Amino acid sequence: MTSTVELATLLAGQDHRQAHAHLVRNGWNVCGVGDWAVTLRSPDGLLAARVSPFDPAYPVFVDLCRRLPDSAHLPRVESDVALEGGGQLTIMEFLLPAPDGVAEQVRTSWDAREDLELDAVRQAAEDLDATARRTVPWWDGLDTNPGNIMQALDGRTVLVDVFCMDGAALYAALLADPTGFAERIPAERRQHLNEIAFIARSSTPAEIADLRAAHALTQRTGTGRDAAGILGA
């Protein structure tokens, strides 16, 4: 199998569709679909590739993993590459759902700050969160819901996707004021923002048409539709 570094180099400059297609052609299989991305598992079962067309929060999580590369509570990131148009490919160790009860134990420990290594993750995450609140439009902070607590193949309990965007507000802003939206997110970072998994899975044809029309505009008058039904608050 191609090394993760070679794979990232090969896919750099391609968009999320091309990256996803390449992985499937080479034996990677879809193993998860979230709101912002699709995850594929490597043929040998050791790695996972997260492919996203648009997710301003995930680079901050990758930064967290890079800050604490030896933490037992964070996944091992093998490669991370920006894709054309604002997408992202992240290759990391494959993770399994946490056993029953483990996620709540970790959340309790997180809140109590009783585990020194877990608290180191929390401190680094809070530092990155503070910066992102100033620099990332529609940032929504830390998210340690049970679904973001998983288990590595070696038995470690790890946290994933611990940062989130206010998706409802972001897409509402796109609909209401495309010109203002464009001023906050550069064009090269939002070419595929309407192709995230949640929209593909949950939006009506009318909502998709509205989003595509709004994204195509450089100037617009009037108000857009409410986005609460397009990406949950």
C-alpha positions in Angstrom: 0.0 0.0 0.0 1.2 3.5 -0.8 2.6 5.3 2.3 0.6 8.0 3.9 3.2 10.6 3.0 3.1 9.5 -0.7 -0.6 9.4 -0.7 -0.9 12.9 0.7 1.6 14.2 -1.8 -0.3 12.5 -4.6 -3.6 14.0 -3.6 -2.4 17.5 -2.7 -4.0 19.9 -5.2 -6.9 17.6 -6.0 -10.4 18.3 -4.7 -12.4 16.2 -2.2 -14.2 14.2 -5.0 -10.9 13.2 -6.6 -9.4 12.3 -3.3 -12.4 10.2 -2.3 -12.4 8.5 -5.7 -8.7 7.7 -5.5 -9.1 6.1 -2.1 -12.0 4.0 -3.2 -10.2 2.8 -6.3 -7.3 1.7 -4.1 -9.4 -0.4 -1.7 -10.4 2.1 1.0 -13.9 1.6 2.2 -16.4 4.1 3.6 -16.8 3.5 7.3 -18.4 6.7 8.5 -20.4 9.7 7.4 -20.6 12.7 9.7 -22.0 16.2 9.2 -18.9 17.7 7.5 -17.0 14.7 6.2 -16.8 11.1 5.0 -14.3 8.6 6.6 -12.8 5.7 4.8 -10.8 2.8 6.2 -7.6 1.5 4.7 -7.5 -2.0 3.1 -5.4 -3.3 6.0 -7.7 -1.8 8.6 -5.1 0.2 10.4 -5.8 3.7 9.1 -8.7 6.0 8.5 -8.9 8.9 5.9 -11.3 11.7 6.6 -12.3 13.6 3.5 -14.1 16.9 3.8 -15.1 19.4 1.2 -15.4 22.2 3.7 -14.8 22.3 7.5 -13.0 25.3 9.0 -12.9 23.7 12.5 -11.0 20.5 11.6 -7.6 22.1 10.9 -7.7 23.3 14.5 -8.2 19.8 15.7 -5.3 18.6 13.6 -3.2 21.4 15.2 -4.2 20.1 18.6 -3.0 16.6 17.7 0.3 18.0 16.4 0.8 20.0 19.6 0.5 16.8 21.7 1.8 14.1 19.4 2.5 11.7 22.3 -0.8 12.1 24.1 -2.6 8.8 24.8 -5.9 10.7 24.5 -5.5 12.0 20.9 -5.3 10.0 17.6 -2.1 9.6 15.8 -2.3 11.8 12.7 -0.2 10.3 9.8 -0.8 13.0 7.2 -2.9 16.1 6.6 -3.2 18.0 3.4 -5.3 20.8 2.1 -7.4 19.9 -0.9 -8.4 22.2 -3.8 -11.2 24.6 -3.1 -11.0 24.4 0.7 -11.3 20.7 1.3 -9.1 18.6 3.6 -7.7 15.1 3.7 -6.6 13.8 7.1 -5.1 10.3 7.5 -4.9 9.0 11.0 -5.1 5.7 13.0 -8.4 3.9 12.7 -10.7 4.3 15.7 -13.6 2.2 17.0 -16.6 3.4 19.0 -15.8 3.6 22.7 -17.3 0.8 24.9 -20.5 1.5 26.8 -19.9 3.8 29.7 -16.4 4.8 28.7 -17.4 8.1 27.0 -19.2 9.3 30.1 -16.3 8.4 32.3 -13.9 10.4 30.1 -16.3 13.4 30.1 -16.5 13.2 33.9 -12.7 13.1 34.2 -12.5 16.0 31.7 -14.8 18.1 33.8 -13.1 17.2 37.1 -9.6 17.7 35.7 -8.5 14.6 37.6 -6.4 13.0 34.9 -3.2 15.0 34.3 -2.7 13.8 30.7 -6.3 14.4 29.8 -6.1 17.8 31.4 -3.1 18.6 29.2 -5.3 18.0 26.2 -8.0 20.2 27.7 -5.6 23.0 28.4 -4.2 22.9 24.8 -7.7 22.7 23.4 -8.9 25.7 25.4 -5.9 27.7 24.2 -6.7 26.8 20.6 -10.3 27.5 21.2 -9.6 31.0 22.5 -7.5 31.8 19.3 -10.1 30.3 17.0 -12.9 32.4 18.6 -11.0 35.5 17.4 -10.0 34.2 14.0 -12.5 31.6 12.6 -15.8 33.0 11.5 -18.9 31.2 13.0 -16.7 29.3 15.5 -18.7 27.4 18.1 -16.1 26.2 20.6 -15.3 22.9 22.3 -17.5 19.8 21.8 -16.9 16.7 23.9 -20.1 14.9 23.2 -20.0 11.1 23.6 -19.7 10.5 19.9 -16.4 12.3 19.9 -14.9 9.9 22.4 -13.5 6.7 20.7 -11.2 3.8 21.2 -7.9 3.2 19.3 -7.0 -0.3 18.2 -4.5 -0.6 21.0 -7.2 0.2 23.6 -6.5 3.8 24.3 -9.5 6.1 24.8 -9.1 9.1 22.5 -11.0 12.3 21.7 -11.8 13.4 18.1 -13.4 16.4 16.5 -13.4 18.3 19.7 -14.0 21.7 18.0 -17.1 22.7 16.2 -18.6 25.4 13.9 -22.0 27.1 14.3 -23.2 25.5 11.1 -26.7 26.9 11.2 -25.4 30.4 11.6 -22.8 30.0 8.9 -25.3 28.8 6.3 -27.9 31.3 7.4 -25.3 34.0 6.7 -24.6 32.6 3.3 -28.3 32.7 2.4 -29.0 36.1 3.9 -25.9 38.0 2.7 -23.7 36.2 0.2 -21.5 39.3 -0.3 -20.9 39.7 3.4 -20.2 36.0 3.7 -17.7 36.2 0.9 -15.8 38.9 2.8 -15.3 36.6 5.8 -14.2 33.4 4.1 -11.8 33.6 1.1 -13.1 32.2 -2.2 -10.4 29.5 -2.3 -11.5 28.1 1.0 -15.3 27.8 0.2 -15.6 26.5 -3.3 -17.3 23.3 -2.1 -19.1 24.5 1.0 -22.4 23.2 -0.2 -21.2 19.6 -0.6 -20.8 18.7 3.1 -22.4 15.4 4.1 -25.1 17.0 6.2 -26.5 19.0 3.3 -26.3 16.0 0.9 -28.1 13.9 3.5 -30.7 16.2 5.0 -31.6 19.1 2.7 -34.6 19.4 0.5 -34.1 20.1 -3.3 -35.3 23.7 -2.7 -32.8 24.2 0.1 -30.0 22.9 -2.0 -31.1 25.2 -4.9 -31.1 28.2 -2.5 -27.7 27.4 -1.2 -26.2 27.0 -4.7 -27.8 30.2 -5.9 -26.5 32.1 -2.8 -23.0 30.7 -3.2 -23.0 31.8 -6.9 -23.8 35.4 -6.1 -21.2 38.1 -5.5 -23.9 40.6 -4.6 -27.4 40.2 -3.4 -30.3 42.2 -2.1 -33.1 41.1 0.1 -33.0 38.4 2.7 -32.4 34.7 2.5 -34.3 31.7 3.8 -33.9 30.5 7.4 -31.1 27.9 7.5 -32.2 26.2 10.7 -33.5 23.2 8.7 -30.4 23.1 6.5 -27.9 22.6 9.3 -29.1 22.0 12.8 -28.6 24.6 15.4 
